[in-house]
Amino acid sequence: MQRWRGLEEIPGDWGRSVVTIGSFDGVHRGHQLIIERVVERARELGAKAVVVTFDPHPSEVVRPGSHPPLLAPQPRRAELIEELGADAVLVLPFTHEFSQESPEFFVRSVLVDALHAKAVVEGPNFRFGHRAAGNVALLAELGRAADFEVEVLDLQVTGTAGAGEPFSSSLCRRLVAEGDVAGVAEVLGRPHRVEGVVVRGAQRGRELGYPTANVETVPHSAIPADGVYAGWLTVPADGTLADGGPGGRLPAAISVGTNPTFDGTSRTVEAYAIDRVGLDLYGLHVAVDFLAYLRGMEKFDSIEALLERMADDVKQARVLTDAAD
């Protein structure tokens, strides 16, 4: 899949495209329906499937300081889009100047002149252009004049998550904030993930016999509520790690919070790779996938009580990850 940042990176000989436009944060199951339809329609028309998204999130430019917690950083979003079969992803830098452009300008500059759209697929609530003045009706009208068709998909995907609320990025963020990682996984179609670089922490886990990877998460990441979780720590899979074992997807017990037993004040995400005590992951970019909520964050009266609970947490995490695998 080709990845472009800005219109200038699109090859000059790029042919006709079937396009969808949106933030696609999380690439949840509703997004997946749109992208899969784009790919299907592109194959039918002998065109290329292109997903257009934005960076930074438009709300950060339109309303500075209102950046929502992100369900997936741009590189991860592109990976997920590629897995759905898209031929290219176009990331448009979202600037103040760009936000002032009219819907007509957007259609002409992006869809017609740059991507040579043959069809555009969107959900019914799609808005575009300055002050979100454009909607799917206007898009269809502009498409008739510019020789591209517009298809509007019904995206009312629901399940048990959120008590039957339609799947959306907003629902995902709320479930993440509540620690309902099982519900988030239903909406996403996979476990919720946070990513970042492993940095040095207080190293208390190592002293206690449970060395953890302290993950400095990507800015604006949607981090689950404080608590202990079962999941996986994914590290680079090429070659062996310091303990002599392979990299890849490692079952893990995950702690999110401030370590109240030690009067911590900084909120951290720490993952203990179960039974992998000799790891040295400092400086590596890793991913933490959340499978299940185990318990809330607690302050223990003694180290012994903490160790007893940690052993139980690891036991539960081992059982849950083994079953999921």
Salt bridges, closest charged atoms under 4 A:
ASP25 OD1 - ARG77 NH2 3.84
ASP25 OD2 - ARG173 NH2 2.89
GLU40 OE1 - ARG37 NH1 2.62
GLU44 OE2 - ARG37 NH1 3.57
GLU44 OE1 - ARG41 NH1 2.70
ASP55 OD2 - ARG5 NH2 3.23
GLU79 OE1 - ARG76 NH1 3.32
GLU82 OE1 - ARG3 NH2 3.36
ASP87 OD2 - ARG43 NH1 3.10
ASP113 OD1 - ARG108 NH1 3.79
GLU149 OE2 - ARG41 NE 2.97
GLU151 OE2 - ARG37 NE 2.91
GLU165 OE1 - ARG174 NH2 2.86
GLU178 OE2 - ARG174 NE 3.85
GLU195 OE1 - HIS285 NE2 2.85
ASP226 OD1 - ARG267 NE 2.52
ASP243 OD2 - ARG276 NE 2.51
ASP263 OD1 - LYS299 NZ 3.03
ASP275 OD1 - ARG318 NH2 2.95
ASP289 OD1 - ARG193 NE 2.79
GLU298 OE2 - ARG295 NH1 3.58
GLU298 OE2 - ARG309 NH1 2.55
ASP313 OD2 - ARG295 NH2 2.77
ASP325 OD1 - ARG249 NH1 3.09
